[in-house]
Amino acid sequence: MTDVVATRLAITSRSGAITVEAADVVDVSVNGAGVRTEADGSMTVIGERSAAITVTCPAGSAITIGTSSGTIELKGRFANVHAVTGSGSVVVDHASSVDVRTASGQVHVGESVGVCRIVTRTGNVRVGRAGHLCVSLRSGRVAAGDVGSAEVRTVTGNVVLSALGLGDVDVRSVAGSVDVSVPDGVRPAPELSSMTGRVRCDCQTGTGGVIRVQTVSGSIRLSTR
């Protein structure tokens, strides 16, 4: 197996799809953009007009992406990932941490070992696994698998979380249902309140992680799985 040296990449583009694949390689290869090596050893990829950009880099690379519009897809395993786009979907397979900011578009993260921070105005958010999930969303659905702890803020849209029971969960929504589940045997400390929605707690409570959910209009359910 080839010895792989992780790198730091910054990718900028006005528009067009950006695809980055982390692989068992040493060198960075780029199609559809120019490349500049900085004094600190990092690399800057600069898109040409609205052309699609395809990058192959060493696994474990740290990635920063900025674009006005266009889809962003990161395949493989990365270190820290930062992505900012005006519009367009963002997909990240696996990263040490994730920070995504977008005005509109779907966001899908397979796994973020540490913090997974997603800020968007409109669009659905789906996260498979995260150490700590932090989501701010105006309109759209949030669905997250195994999360150690979570902080979710939405205006309209349903929230479905599968908490591991290792840390606190704090969800606040104006309009939309919230469904939080914990593993069987975990006894959380629930703090559930809704002004006009139904509130159900279908699990044994105790002194585990705090599950705090507040809605204005929207049902709340806490259950085991």
C-alpha positions as CSV (number, residue, x, y, z in Angstrom):
1,M,0.0,0.0,0.0
2,T,1.2,3.5,-0.8
3,D,2.1,5.8,2.0
4,V,-0.6,8.6,1.9
5,V,0.1,12.1,3.1
6,A,-3.1,14.0,4.0
7,T,-3.3,17.6,2.7
8,R,-5.4,20.8,3.0
9,L,-7.5,21.9,0.1
10,A,-9.4,25.1,-0.6
11,I,-11.8,25.0,-3.5
12,T,-13.5,28.1,-4.9
13,S,-16.0,28.4,-7.8
14,R,-18.8,30.7,-9.0
15,S,-21.0,27.9,-10.1
16,G,-21.0,24.3,-11.2
17,A,-20.8,20.9,-9.6
18,I,-17.9,20.2,-7.3
19,T,-16.9,16.5,-6.6
20,V,-14.1,15.6,-4.3
21,E,-13.0,12.0,-3.8
22,A,-10.6,10.9,-1.0
23,A,-8.6,7.9,-2.1
24,D,-5.4,5.9,-1.5
25,V,-3.3,8.3,-3.4
26,V,-0.3,10.7,-2.7
27,D,-0.9,13.4,-5.3
28,V,-3.9,15.7,-5.8
29,S,-5.4,15.6,-9.3
30,V,-7.8,18.2,-10.5
31,N,-10.0,18.5,-13.6
32,G,-11.9,21.7,-14.6
33,A,-9.9,24.2,-12.5
34,G,-6.5,25.7,-11.9
35,V,-4.3,24.8,-8.9
36,R,-2.1,26.9,-6.7
37,T,0.2,25.6,-4.0
38,E,0.5,28.0,-1.1
39,A,3.5,28.8,1.1
40,D,2.2,26.7,4.0
41,G,1.9,23.7,1.7
42,S,-1.9,23.8,1.3
43,M,-3.5,23.9,-2.1
44,T,-6.0,26.2,-3.6
45,V,-8.3,25.0,-6.5
46,I,-9.8,27.9,-8.4
47,G,-12.8,27.1,-10.7
48,E,-13.0,28.5,-14.2
49,R,-16.4,30.2,-14.8
50,S,-19.1,27.6,-14.4
51,A,-17.2,24.4,-15.3
52,A,-17.7,21.3,-13.2
53,I,-14.7,20.5,-10.9
54,T,-13.5,17.0,-10.1
55,V,-10.7,16.5,-7.5
56,T,-9.0,13.4,-6.2
57,C,-7.0,13.8,-3.0
58,P,-5.4,11.7,-0.3
59,A,-7.8,10.2,2.3
60,G,-7.9,12.2,5.5
61,S,-7.5,15.6,3.7
62,A,-9.1,18.7,5.2
63,I,-11.4,20.4,2.7
64,T,-12.8,24.0,2.5
65,I,-15.2,24.8,-0.3
66,G,-16.9,28.0,-1.3
67,T,-19.3,28.4,-4.3
68,S,-22.2,30.6,-5.2
69,S,-24.3,27.7,-6.7
70,G,-23.9,24.1,-7.6
71,T,-23.9,20.7,-6.0
72,I,-21.0,19.7,-3.6
73,E,-20.2,16.0,-3.2
74,L,-17.4,14.6,-1.0
75,K,-16.8,10.9,-1.4
76,G,-14.6,8.9,1.0
77,R,-13.1,9.8,4.4
78,F,-12.0,13.4,5.2
79,A,-10.6,15.4,8.1
80,N,-12.4,18.7,8.8
81,V,-14.9,19.7,6.1
82,H,-16.2,23.3,5.6
83,A,-18.6,24.1,2.8
84,V,-20.4,27.3,1.9
85,T,-22.8,27.6,-1.0
86,G,-25.6,29.9,-2.0
87,S,-27.7,27.1,-3.5
88,G,-27.2,23.5,-4.2
89,S,-27.2,20.1,-2.4
90,V,-24.2,19.1,-0.2
91,V,-23.3,15.5,0.4
92,V,-20.4,14.4,2.7
93,D,-19.7,10.7,3.2
94,H,-17.4,10.7,6.3
95,A,-15.5,13.4,8.1
96,S,-13.8,14.2,11.4
97,S,-16.1,17.3,11.6
98,V,-18.5,19.0,9.3
99,D,-19.5,22.7,8.9
100,V,-22.0,23.4,6.1
101,R,-23.6,26.8,5.4
102,T,-26.2,27.1,2.6
103,A,-29.1,29.3,1.7
104,S,-31.1,26.5,0.0
105,G,-30.5,22.9,-0.8
106,Q,-30.5,19.4,0.6
107,V,-27.7,18.5,3.1
108,H,-26.7,14.8,3.6
109,V,-23.9,13.8,5.9
110,G,-23.1,10.1,6.3
111,E,-20.9,10.4,9.5
112,S,-19.3,13.2,11.4
113,V,-17.1,11.9,14.2
114,G,-17.1,15.1,16.1
115,V,-19.3,18.2,15.6
116,C,-21.7,18.3,12.6
117,R,-22.9,21.9,12.2
118,I,-25.4,22.7,9.5
119,V,-27.0,26.1,8.9
120,T,-29.5,26.5,6.1
121,R,-32.6,28.5,5.3
122,T,-34.6,25.9,3.3
123,G,-33.9,22.3,2.5
124,N,-34.0,18.9,4.2
125,V,-31.1,17.8,6.4
126,R,-30.1,14.1,6.8
127,V,-27.3,12.9,9.1
128,G,-26.4,9.2,9.6
129,R,-24.2,9.6,12.6
130,A,-22.6,12.5,14.6
131,G,-20.8,13.0,17.8
132,H,-22.6,16.4,18.3
133,L,-25.3,17.6,15.9
134,C,-26.0,21.3,15.6
135,V,-28.7,22.4,13.1
136,S,-30.3,25.7,12.3
137,L,-33.0,25.5,9.7
138,R,-35.9,27.8,8.7
139,S,-37.9,25.4,6.6
140,G,-37.3,21.7,6.0
141,R,-37.1,18.3,7.6
142,V,-34.3,17.2,9.9
143,A,-33.6,13.4,10.2
144,A,-30.6,12.2,12.2
145,G,-29.5,8.7,13.1
146,D,-27.1,8.0,16.0
147,V,-26.2,11.3,17.6
148,G,-24.2,11.6,20.9
149,S,-25.8,15.0,21.6
150,A,-27.8,17.5,19.6
151,E,-28.9,21.1,19.4
152,V,-31.6,21.7,16.7
153,R,-33.5,24.9,15.9
154,T,-36.2,25.0,13.2
155,V,-39.1,27.3,12.2
156,T,-41.2,24.9,10.1
157,G,-40.5,21.2,9.5
158,N,-40.5,17.9,11.3
159,V,-37.5,16.7,13.3
160,V,-36.6,13.0,13.9
161,L,-33.6,12.2,16.0
162,S,-32.1,8.9,17.2
163,A,-30.1,9.9,20.3
164,L,-27.5,7.5,21.8
165,G,-28.3,8.8,25.3
166,L,-24.7,9.9,25.9
167,G,-25.4,13.6,26.0
168,D,-28.1,16.2,26.1
169,V,-30.5,16.9,23.3
170,D,-32.1,20.3,22.9
171,V,-34.7,20.8,20.1
172,R,-36.8,24.0,19.6
173,S,-39.3,24.3,16.8
174,V,-42.1,26.7,16.0
175,A,-44.3,24.5,13.7
176,G,-43.6,20.8,13.1
177,S,-43.5,17.5,15.0
178,V,-40.5,16.4,17.0
179,D,-39.8,12.7,17.5
180,V,-36.8,11.7,19.6
181,S,-35.8,8.1,20.4
182,V,-33.2,6.6,22.8
183,P,-31.9,3.0,23.0
184,D,-33.8,0.5,25.1
185,G,-32.5,0.6,28.7
186,V,-31.5,4.3,28.6
187,R,-33.5,6.5,31.0
188,P,-33.3,10.1,30.0
189,A,-34.4,13.2,31.9
190,P,-37.2,14.7,29.7
191,E,-38.2,18.3,29.6
192,L,-41.0,18.4,27.0
193,S,-43.4,21.2,26.3
194,S,-45.7,22.3,23.5
195,M,-48.2,25.2,23.5
196,T,-50.8,23.5,21.2
197,G,-49.4,20.1,20.3
198,R,-49.7,16.7,21.9
199,V,-46.8,15.5,24.2
200,R,-46.0,11.8,24.7
201,C,-43.2,10.1,26.7
202,D,-43.2,6.4,25.9
203,C,-40.0,5.5,27.8
204,Q,-38.8,5.1,31.3
205,T,-37.3,8.3,32.7
206,G,-34.3,8.7,35.0
207,T,-31.2,10.8,35.4
208,G,-29.6,10.1,32.0
209,G,-29.0,12.8,29.4
210,V,-31.5,15.7,29.3
211,I,-34.0,15.5,26.4
212,R,-35.3,19.1,26.1
213,V,-38.0,19.7,23.4
214,Q,-40.0,22.9,23.0
215,T,-42.6,23.6,20.2
216,V,-45.3,26.2,19.6
217,S,-47.5,24.1,17.4
218,G,-46.4,20.5,16.8
219,S,-46.5,17.2,18.6
220,I,-43.6,15.8,20.6
221,R,-42.8,12.2,21.2
222,L,-40.0,10.6,23.2
223,S,-39.7,6.8,22.8
224,T,-37.3,3.9,23.0
225,R,-36.0,1.8,20.0
